[in-house]
Amino acid sequence: MTFKSIITSFFLLMALTFPVSADSAMIGSSSPSEQGAIAIRCLVSGQSVRIQNASGFKVKIYNVTGVCIWSGHIDSEDKLVSLNQPKGIYILKVYSQDDKDKIVRKISLR
């Protein structure tokens, strides 16, 4: 097996083992019951990524080689990002303007 086929098999196995179609994360506190906690939600459907409750945050989406394929500022509570990328695994990074708070998620475009 070549290195490329091993890496491809690894990511395929990860995608099948840990599929991510909807996810949410708490930002701003260690406990959801604390005031100031923000539940950012990331939903993937086909070639679209919906990011909810992230107004004022920045977003970057990377492919598995680390190349940023999309970046932008979230200006509303519900942002739909359409990606014209091949099927596969991508990394979604949502972070605050001061880079204090962030979440990183693996997403799968199908």
Secondary structure, 3 states (H helix, E strand, C coil): CCHHHHHHHHHHHHHHHCCCCEEEEEECCCCCCCCCCEEEEEEEECCEEEEECCCCCEEEEEECCCCEEEEEECCCCEEEEECCCCCEEEEEEEECCCCCCEEEEEEEEC
